[in-house]
Amino acid sequence: MAQTSVVVPEVGMAAAAATACPCSGSLVPYPPPRAGPGMTVRRKCLRAAQAELGAGLLNGLVESMRASSPTHARAAAALAAGVDEEHAAWMAKHPSALGKFEEIVAASKGKQIVMFLDYDGTLSPIVNDPDAAFMSETMRMAVRSVAKQFPTAIVSGRCRDKVFEFVKLAELYYAGSHGMDIKGPAKSSSGHAKSKAKGVLFQPASEFLPMIEQVTQRLIEETRHVRGAKVENNKFCVSVHFRCVDEKSWASLAETVKGVVREYPKLRVSQGRMVFEVRPSIKWDKGKALEFLLESLGFAECSNVLPVYIGDDRTDEDAFRMLRQRTGQGVGILVSKHPKETSASFSLQEPAEVMEFLLRLVEWKQLSKARLRLRRRAADHGATA
Ligand SMILES: O=P(O)(O)OC[C@H]1O[C@H](O[C@H]2O[C@H](CO)[C@@H](O)[C@H](O)[C@H]2O)[C@H](O)[C@@H](O)[C@@H]1O
């Protein structure tokens, strides 16, 4: 799956701008001027790029935006159109992690499970207002219980502080801004967290902070007129939401976002669920964050660890791919009701199933520990009898 590739047709936009604009070539250097005549030039630049973007390209772009987060209505229409065969074939390739639970835990024999959890769409349901994506208290309890048994990290596109405000569990690792802001737990619950990586803080994109501030302001200015568009500053990256934007305005919104980002050659755009993600073009993503956290926990290149990553979004594919590279040493679980191209091995339908999976893991671990204690006691008894 071309998950990390830029979904918005990049070449067409760049080519259009390069031929038509006075600021073509190197585009607008960083830092770009924030007001004055430069702004008019950029707007002209944007309009010229828009004018040259072909209709075919626009259709492809809107299709990709539509596919980024299928609605219930679309899913129902797909079912009615008889694509359940496709769904069955997809499920055969990516079976339910609940159905394959025994297989998954069997793979962890002799290994330390490390849990990686995405936030939006995985622990919390997808809602229209990003500021209202609360997780339920029962989900919080499930995550807390998991963290008592296994080192656990939240890996999110959100700013780390914001995702912490939603999750509110100090015993977890947090990797915000798509893994570009990693922090170890403030308090430890599992023995592992106590000894390893507690004080870790890693921010590979810190030099981009002023640029992200600027691009956020530019995006707010340029999208102000688009009803329903929302710009969210996620510290080391920015999200431009179009979930509440009329579909008719999607193409022009995409062009606007691309136009602004073109002024910052060190940034790139990718697409998540009804959202454009603007972020530094550094070689760092959720997959690298996963690797970094494993290393911090003392599991670099280890065969005695089983990372389990659960996520629903395109950016989670970087982590799924990373797990695939660690042959036989990871479990990628995609949260989706609909067939999607993915590098994950298993699937869960929705956050409710994620919670069930987490609780089963906790139960299984507690049982295994109890069995081990019994066996040890029996062995001790045998030795003294
Ligand atoms: O990596 P994640 O934790 O999944 O974060 C990815 C983005 O999630 C949020 O947006 C998504 O959820 C919103 C609330 O349900 C929804 O309104 C939006 O359409 C989704 O794209 C978050 O707001 C973004 O900043 C994250 O980058």
The ligand as an SDF file (V2000), in Angstrom:
LIG
                    3D

 27 28  0  0  0  0  0  0  0  0999 V2000
   -2.7930    8.9640   14.7820 O   0  0  0  0  0  0  0  0  0  0  0  0
   -4.1670    9.2500   15.3050 P   0  0  0  0  0  0  0  0  0  0  0  0
   -4.2350    9.2410   16.7920 O   0  0  0  0  0  0  0  0  0  0  0  0
   -5.1930    8.3600   14.6890 O   0  0  0  0  0  0  0  0  0  0  0  0
   -4.4540   10.7370   14.8310 O   0  0  0  0  0  0  0  0  0  0  0  0
   -4.7220   11.0220   13.4670 C   0  0  0  0  0  0  0  0  0  0  0  0
   -5.5590   12.2830   13.3850 C   0  0  0  0  0  0  0  0  0  0  0  0
   -6.6790   12.0320   14.2510 O   0  0  0  0  0  0  0  0  0  0  0  0
   -7.5770   13.1020   14.4770 C   0  0  0  0  0  0  0  0  0  0  0  0
   -8.3860   13.2530   13.3150 O   0  0  0  0  0  0  0  0  0  0  0  0
   -9.2330   12.1240   13.0910 C   0  0  0  0  0  0  0  0  0  0  0  0
  -10.1560   12.0060   14.1760 O   0  0  0  0  0  0  0  0  0  0  0  0
  -11.0700   13.1230   14.3390 C   0  0  0  0  0  0  0  0  0  0  0  0
  -11.8980   12.8800   15.5760 C   0  0  0  0  0  0  0  0  0  0  0  0
  -12.5730   11.6670   15.5250 O   0  0  0  0  0  0  0  0  0  0  0  0
  -11.9200   13.2500   13.0630 C   0  0  0  0  0  0  0  0  0  0  0  0
  -12.7940   14.3630   13.1750 O   0  0  0  0  0  0  0  0  0  0  0  0
  -10.9990   13.4380   11.8540 C   0  0  0  0  0  0  0  0  0  0  0  0
  -11.7660   13.4240   10.6610 O   0  0  0  0  0  0  0  0  0  0  0  0
   -9.9760   12.2960   11.7780 C   0  0  0  0  0  0  0  0  0  0  0  0
   -9.0170   12.5270   10.7470 O   0  0  0  0  0  0  0  0  0  0  0  0
   -6.8530   14.3600   14.8570 C   0  0  0  0  0  0  0  0  0  0  0  0
   -7.7790   15.4150   14.9560 O   0  0  0  0  0  0  0  0  0  0  0  0
   -5.7190   14.6810   13.9200 C   0  0  0  0  0  0  0  0  0  0  0  0
   -5.0140   15.7870   14.3940 O   0  0  0  0  0  0  0  0  0  0  0  0
   -4.7890   13.4830   13.8770 C   0  0  0  0  0  0  0  0  0  0  0  0
   -3.6840   13.7460   13.0470 O   0  0  0  0  0  0  0  0  0  0  0  0
  1  2  2  0
  2  3  1  0
  2  4  1  0
  2  5  1  0
  5  6  1  0
  6  7  1  0
  7  8  1  0
  7 26  1  0
  8  9  1  0
  9 10  1  0
  9 22  1  0
 10 11  1  0
 11 12  1  0
 11 20  1  0
 12 13  1  0
 13 14  1  0
 13 16  1  0
 14 15  1  0
 16 17  1  0
 16 18  1  0
 18 19  1  0
 18 20  1  0
 20 21  1  0
 22 23  1  0
 22 24  1  0
 24 25  1  0
 24 26  1  0
 26 27  1  0
M  END
$$$$
